[in-house]
Each structure stands twice: as C-alpha cells, then as structure tokens.
Amino acid sequence: MKDPEQDELWALLGKARRVEPSAFFSAKVLAAVRQVDARRRSFWRNWISFGLPGAAAGAVAVFLAVLALPIQHSKKVFVPKPIIVSQAEPSDVEVIADLDYDMASEESSVWLDSSAR
C-alpha cells in the first residue's frame, strides 16, 4: 500500500538541506515567552494600580451626583376618566315595559270593546 506520491515526497524531503538551530535558539524562545508573560502581568498590575481606583472614583462621582440632584416628588392622584355610555337602542327592559303598557291600554280600549258598538 505504498503511494508513489508519498515516495516522491520523501525523496524530495531527503534532498532538502538540513537546518540546524542556532546556539541561542532556546534562549531566544525563553526570552520571548517571558516577555509575553511580563506583558500579561503588567496589564493586571496597571489595572489594579490605575483602572480599579479610577473605576471606584467614577462610581463615587455618579453616586454623589445622584444625591446632589434635587428630586421632585409629585403626588398625583389617579382619577379615572368617567365612562360615557351612549345608548342608541332601548334596552330590553324598556321595550318590555312599553309592551306591557300597550297591552294594558289595548285591553281597556274602547275601540276593542264590543259592547260600545
């Protein structure tokens, strides 16, 4: 299961010039790592020395500004608006009362009385 492309690749890699690291390679790598670590520590050191007191001073300034501003309390009594109900048609109770009146008046009407003829 040898791939001919792999064989050619290894052949080319075998012909390549070998690079030996310099004598100070490990020292340079360790110096770079220490420098990155120092930047991280300096960020937190700066935050603690400048950022934290600055943030606390800002919070105190906002707190004092809120206390210094006059607060106006207005006692507004909630008065609900009156509900206006308009009635375009008579209610059922009024219609029934009118019908009762009409029936009573028809029963005693002289026009319907047969003896008056």
Buried (B, 14 or more C-beta within 10 A) or exposed (E): EEEEEEEEEEEEEEEEEEEEEEEEEEEEEEEEEEEEEEEEEEEEEEEEEEEEEEEEEEEEEEEEEEEEEEEEEEEEEEEEEEEEEEEEEEEEEEEEEEEEEEEEEEEEEEEEEEEEE
